[in-house]
């Protein structure tokens, strides 16, 4: 029996040099944030057959009709002016957000200093600067941003919304499903933000998935739940399976093109911003859409916690007021008061809600424990300091590096020496045995002696 090596060898991809018009097309795609239209590609010198081969070889993507995404050209931000021929020009009705984190720019309206503010410190509802906020946004790069730019071709009135807007706004959390809502029963992530590693002692990993969101409430809860397993990311790998969500005025056609999920409603001027040439819903509007579309209370509160933790919105009062009268607003009325910006993962949110439902005393999130010298030796996820009882959300992978296991043992030994009772629960515990989790914590709390203020 003979064996042919060539017969089992994978076909090679065509070399770039084989296509004379490829270099101009790549240059144009880079200037446009990784997107190029069909007409632009043809004008650059590529033929229909060459375009087909580029797509079949995986070097280019064809997410929507009439436009292509070039992953190799989507890694750099688009030029400030949008590049030559960018089909998403600056629009006077949108607030322009700078690509520099924390620096908003609006040529027509003054913008306040922004940043986290006191509760209720918003300003006039019609102030563009107030709605945009001085939020540090991630650069609109990667294949997701390129797919959004491609979807906007020929749709000058469209605005990115829902999960698409949430990803571009940077509601980032590693490991979450594409729809952004936490699903308990698999490894839970921690909330991330625009600047991983700058959020205190428990620095976050770079966000690759979003805690934010799925389709608008017009798609219904069933559509939200069915999207939970769709992969996608902000600033990370994007396989293109998740549609780009856009809002169009209510009077326009209801046709649903390939690769795009259209929603139809009329947005106020304060509900839209522009980031790196991409029009998208404001953080407040995006959060409101995601809360209304959440499949349940835990998912909605986890989204609120993530947005507050990442400082995407200073508080929830304006968002809560904006959903009044919208479909589903009565269902979520009691959920707004449950949010806590100190939560660092969806699992922490779920544990906090579980303990509240069980009637336990509210724990103190992110409680710092110090030794006799005043050095912080641990930051506990949820703690009852007076009783020296704490609950940790176990987010670490099963196969942990030796260095991580050593640090965990050292930390556990130090807490035990200080008479702390630390319980660890994973998302599997919370999903499968919530009553047992609450009962275990209640038993520890009832049997622990009160130590007053000497807990730390």
N, C-alpha and C positions, 0 to 999 in steps of 0.2 A: 504494500500500500504506500503510495507516495503522498507527500505533503507539500503543498505550494505555499511558500512564505508570502508571495505577493497577493495570493487570493485572500489571505486573512488579515492583511494590512489595511488599516483604516485609511480612507481617501484623504489626501492632504487638502488643506484650504488653498484657494488661489492666492498667489502672491500679489501684494499691493501694486508692485511695479507692472503687473500685467495690464492694468487699466490706466491709460494715460490721463483720463479725467478724474481720477480718484483723489489726487493731491489737492486740486482746487476745491473739490467737494468736501474733503476733510477740513480744509481751512475754513470754509464757510460754516460747516457744522460746529466747529470749535467756537467761532464768533457768535453763534446762535445758541450756545449752551447745550450742544449735543444733538440738535435737531436740524433736519434739512427737508425741504418739501420735494415732492416728486419733480416739479417743474425746475426747481433750482438744481437738482441732481442732473437732469437732462441737459440743462444749459451749461453745466460744468464740463460736459463731455462724456458722461456715462450713458450707456445704452440701457434699454429695458432688460435685455438679457443679462447684462452685468449687474444691474440692480437685483434681479432675481437671484443670481448666484451669490451675491453678497448677503442676502437675507437667508438663503438656504444654508450657507456655510456658518451662520451665526455671527458674522462680523457686524452686520447691521440688523436692526429690528424694524418691523413694519406694524406698529401697534394700532394705527388708525389709517383710514383711507387718505391718500394724498400726501403722506408725510412719513419720514423715516427717523429712527433714533440710532445714533452712532455711539455705542457705549465708550469707545476709546476717546471720543471727543467730548464726552459729557462729564469729565472729571474736573474741568476748570470752569470757574464762573463765566457767565456770558459777559461781554463787554458792557460797560456802563450805559452806552447808548443803545444797547440791544443788538449790535452787530449789523452787518449789511443784510437787508432784506428780512429782518426778524419780524414775524407776523404778529408780535405782541407789543405794539408801541405804547409809550406812556399815554395815559388817558387822563384828562383833566378832572374827571369825576372820582378819581381814586386817590387815597392817601398814599404817598410814596414813602417807603421804608428803606432806609439806607442799608447797604450790605455790610456796614460796620456794626458789630454788636453794640446795642444800646444807643445808637445815634440815629434818630429818626429825622427825615428831611421832608419838608413840604413847602414848595415854593409859593403856594397861595394862601396857606393858613398857618398861623403860629402853632408850634407844638410845645407842650409843656415838658417839664423835666422827666415826667414818667417815673417808671420803676415802682417797686412795691410801695404801696401807700396805705394809710390808715383806712379802716373800714368806711366805706361810703365816700372816700375822697376821690370822686371822679370828675365832676365838673359838668358843664352843660351838655345835655344829650346830643345836641347838634354840633359839638366841637369836634372837628376831624382829628385834631391832635390828641384829644382825650381818648377817642376810640382807637386810634392806632397805638398809642402808648409807646414809651421808650423801651420796647422789648428787644432784647438781643436775638436776632433771628439767624439761623444757620444759613450759609450761602446756598442759593438755589442751584445746586449742582447734582450730578448723578443722573442715572437713567430715569428716575421718577420725574425730576424737573424737566428732563428732555421730553418725556411722554406727555407731560402737561402742556408744554409749549407746542407739541405736535397736535394735541387735541384742540388747542385754541385757534389753530389755523382756520380761517374762514368763519370764525365765531367771535366777532369783535365785541359782542355784548356778554360773553360768557365769563364766569368767575369760578375759580376752583373752590370746592366746598367739601364738607364732610371729612372723611378720612384722608382725602388728598390734601386738603388745606391743613389738616392737623399735622401731617407729616412735614409739610413745608414750613410750618410754624415751629417745629421742633419739639412737639410733645413726645419726647423720646424715652423709651424704656427698653433695655435689652431683653430679648426673648419673648416679647409678647406676640400673639398672633397678629396677622395683618389687619384684621378688623379693629384691633386695638383694645377690645374689651378683654379683661383677664378671664381666663378659663381655669378653674381650679380642678386639679386632678393631674396636672403635669407641672413641670418645673416653672416656678413663678419668678419673674424678673424683679429688678429694682427700678424705681423711677429714675430716669436720667434727665439731663438738661442740655442746654447748649454748650456748657463748659464742664465736661466731665473732669472730676478731680478737684473742683473748686468749691464743693458744697459741704465742707466740713470733714470730720474725721472719717466718715464712711463715704469715701469717694466712689463715684459711680463709674461703671464701665461705659465705654462709648455706646450710645444708643443705636440699636440696629432695627428696633421695631417700636411702634408707637403705642401708648396707652390710650389713645384717643380714639379712634373712631371708625365708625362705619357710615352707612348711608344715612341720609336725612330721614326724618320721620315719615316722609312720603313713601318710603320704600317699605315700611312696616317692620315689625319685630322679626318676622320670619326671615326676611331678607338679611337682617342684621345677624341672626344666629347662623344662617347658612354661610356667611362670609368669614366665620371665625377661623377657619383653617387656611385661608388664602395667604400665601407668603407675600412679603413686601417690606419696604424699609424706607427710612430717611437717611440719606448719607451712606447707605450700605447696599447690599445686593438687592436687586429688584428684578424679579423674573418676568415682569410684565403681565402676570396673570390677573392682577387686580385692576379693574377698570378705573379710569380717571373720572372723578365725580365733578361735574360742572353744574352751575346754576345759570339758567337763562330766564329772561322775562316771561311771565305767565302767558303772554299772548302768542308766543312763538310755537312752532310745530312740536308735536310730541314724539317725533321719530327718534328711535334709539340706535345710533350708529355703532359699529363694531368698536370695541375697546373703550367705549365712553358710556358713562351712566349720567344721563341728563336729568336734572330736577328743575322744576318750573315754579318760580315765585319772584316777586318783586322785592329787591333789596333796597334798603335805605342807603344813602351815600356814606353814612357812618359805619355801615356794616361791611365795607369793602376797603381793602388796602392793596397796594402793589408792592411786590418784593422781587427784585432782580428782573423786572419786566413782566412778572406773572401776576395777574389780578387774582386775588383770593379773598375769602371771607376773613373778617377780623378775628382775633383770638376770642373775643366775647361771643360773636355769632357762631364761630366754629364749636366752641364749648357748648353753647345752647343746643345746637343741632345734635351733638353727640349725646348729650344727656337725654334729650327727648327720644332719641332712637335707641337708647340702651335697652338690652333685653331684661334687665332687672336692677334692683336697688344696689347690689354690690358692684355691678359693673359701672353704674352711673356715679356712685360715690368715689370709686377708684379713679374715674376720669377727672372728677372735680379735684381730688387730692393731687393728681399728677399735674394738672394745670396750675394749681396754687403753688405746689412745691417748685415747679420750674419758673414761677413768677411770670407766667404768660398772662395772667390776669391778677390784679392786685387784691380783688375780693370778688364775692359772688353776688353782690346786691344788684349790680347792673345787669348781670346775666339773668338772674332770677326774674327781674322786672321785665326783661325783654321777651321772655317766653310766655308771659301772661296772654291768654287768648289763643295760643297756638295749639295744634292738635297734640294731646297727650300731656298738657301742662299740669292738669289736676293730678295725674298719676305721680308726678315727681315733686309735688309741692312739699311733702314732708321730708324729702331727701337732702335738700340744700343745707339744712342745719347740721347734717352729719359729717360734712367735709372737714378735713383737718390738714393744713398745709405741711405739718410735720411728718406725715406718713411718707415712707421711702419706698414702699412696694405695694402692689395690689394685695399681697398676702397679709401685710400689716393692716390694711384697710378691712379686709374680711375678718381678721381676728378681732379687731376693735368693734366691729358691728356685731359679731357673734357674742362677745362679752356683754355688750349693751342689751342685746335681746335676752340674755340669760339673767339680767338683773344684777350683774356684778358692778362693783364700784368702778368708775371710769379709770383706766390706767393712765400713767404719765408717759407720753411718747418720747422716745429718744432721751432717756434718762442717763445722765453721765454719772458714773461711779468713780470716786477718787480714793486713793490710798491715804495713809497717814501723812504723807509728804505733800498731799494736794495734787498729785499727778493723776490725770484721768487714765484709768486702766481699762475701762469698758464703757460703751454706750449701748444701753439696753433698748430694744425696740419698744417694748411696753412694760412698764414697771409700776409696782405699788411700793414706793420707797419706805413708807412707814412699816410695812410688813416684810420688807426685803424679799419680795417675791417678784419675779420677772418672767416674761414670755418672750422668746426669740422666734422670729420667722425664719425657719431653716431654708435658706435659698441656695446653699452651697451644693455643687454637683456631688454625686455619689463617689466618683473617683477624684478625690482631692489631692493636690500636690502635698508632698511631705512637709514642706514649709508651712502651708496653710494649716495642716493638722497639728503641727507643733504649736503654732500661735493659738489655735483654739484650745488645746489642752492647757497651755499656760494661762490663758485668760480664764478658763473654767476653774482652774485650781486657785487662782487669786480670788475669784468671786466666792468660791466655797470657803476659803479661809476667812472671808468677811461675813460668813453666815448668810449668803444670798442663796435662795432657791430659784434656780433658773430652769424653766421648762422650755423645750424646743418642739415646735410643731411645723410640719411641712404642709404643703398645699394638699397632699393626699389625705393627711389627717383631717384637715378642715373640710374637704369635699366629702369624704366617706364617713367620718365619725365626728361630726360637729358636737353632738350631745356629750360624747366622751371627753372631748377637749374642754368644753365648758365645765363639766363635772370635775375634771382633774384640777383645773385652776381654782374652782370654788372650794374644793377640799383643802388645797394648799393655803388659800387665803383664810379659811376658817380655823386652821390649825396653827397658823404662824403667829408668834408673839408680836405685839406692837412695840416698835423701837422708836417711835416718834421721829424726831428730826435727825437722829443719829444714823440714818440709813445710808448715807453716802460718805 
